[in-house]
Amino acid sequence: MIDHGTHSLLRKIAVTTLVGALCFPVTNVFFSSTGQQLAMSAAAGAVILIVQFLIDVDHRLDTLENKQVESTNATRELVASGFRNINEATRLFGDVESLGLKTDVITQMINKAAQIDPVESPLVSRFVLLEMDNMANFLNGVANKYLSYPGEDRNWLLSLAEGARESIDAVSLPAVDAGGEVSHGGFWDSDLGRRYLRLQHEAVRRGVRVRRVFVIERPELAADPDVRRTCREQATLGLEIRLLLSGSGMPKPMTSYDFILFDNQISYEVTPGTPNEDGAVPVILQTQVVLSEKGVADRRATYTRLWESATPLI
């Protein structure tokens, strides 16, 4: 198999030989000596050979120049792309810093994620990717002013309670809190309920106003010892407690879910399922977080009505 370089050389030799052979009869007209005729034929062939080499060199130079230009353009685009990525990363980190978030936490998260070997720990890698997808969905929900979670959430509730700096205004429905009534059972006796109360107490200690309206189903429950003990314990933690009879000043949609306003900026809401016949605590069907200005304003107006209609704990 003859390569391209050998083929090119053989072609040049063949062309040179042919030109020399064609020139030999012509030299008979101008030169009588056979030696001179051969010399002139060889000179003509040499000239043709040199011309071929020059043409080949010129072609290779053009090819090399084109490749150099392509390489330069590719390098330039690579550098430009790198700078664009750097600029985008710088802009994103600037936006994060402007929000008061810690860029070192984000950097650490990315570095730790990059250290996970997908070959060595494929399940761990998939688990991390799923959690990062959840975080991306969370941020997308925040950007769209609405978050939704199927079932009962705990992380959002605790984070909001810990992050509140001005006020926490809560409405507690019996269908959500404790077996259909305000009592020591159900939510307030759970691990989540105890942690939530502890965070509210810490919020009070840092100057946050915490108010809760307990909705009761029957008037006589206002004097029930168990109900009053629950309310007193929360009042002891610094919470302002009021009782409201179901239907008294409550808009109809409020019978299906309860909500908590954090700093009058975020409304945390849960929707319970249908109560069971045996009176067991129904499961939470959905948790949602409303961040839109109109949605929060509506809840704030509703809470003002409920608080004014409720009876202070005596």
C-alpha positions, 0 to 999 in steps of 0.5 A: 500500500503506497502512502500519500507522500510516496505517491506524490513523489512518484508522480513528480518523478514521472512528470519530470521524466516525461517532460525531459523526454518531450524536450529532447527532440526539441533540443535537436533543433538548437543543439548538435551535441548529444551531451548538450541535448541531454543536459538541456532536457535534464535542465528542463525536467529539473525546472519542472520538478522544482516547479512541482515542489514549489506548487506542493510547498505552496499548497501545504503552506495554504493548508497549514495556514488554514489549519492555523487559522482554524486552530486560532479560532477554536482557541479564541472561542474556547478562551471566550467560552471560558471567560463567559462561564467565569463571568456567568459564575461571577454574576451568579455569585454576586447575586447570591452575595447580594441576597445575603447568602453564604457563597462558601456554603455553595462552593463547599456543596459543589466541591463535595458533590464533585468528589463523589465517584459515580462508578464507585458509589452509583446509588450515592451519586443518584441519591445526591443528584435527586436531592440536588434536583429537589433543591433546584425545584425548590428554588424554582418554586421560590422564583415562581412565588409558590411551593407545594409538597405532597403530604406533611412537610417538616423542614420548611416549617422549622426553617421558617420558624427559625428564620422569622425576625418580626412575627409568626401569626398562626391559625390552628384547626382541630382537624390538623392539630390533634384528633379533632380537638385542641389537646395534648395528642396529635401534632403538639405531642409529636417530635415535630410539634415539640421542635416547632414550639421550641423554635417559636419560644426561641423566636419570642426570646429574640423579639419576634411576636408569636400569635396563635388562634386555636379554633374549637368546634364547641363552645364548652371546649373553651373551659375544657381543662385539657384545652386550657392546659395546652393553651397555657403551656404555649402562653408560658413560652411567650406565645399570645393565644386566643380561642375562636369558635368554628364559624365565628368570623371564619371565612368558609375556605378557612374550614379546609386548611390552616396557615401560618404567616411568617414576617407577613411575607410567607404563608405556610399552609397545610390541607388535611384529609377527611376525618375518619369515622373513629375520630383518628387524626387525618393525614395531611394531604398537601403542604404549600408555601405562598410567597406572592404579594397578593396571596400573602396580603389576602392571608394577612387580612384574613388573619386580622379578622380571625384575631379580632374575632377570637377571645383572649385566653384568660 
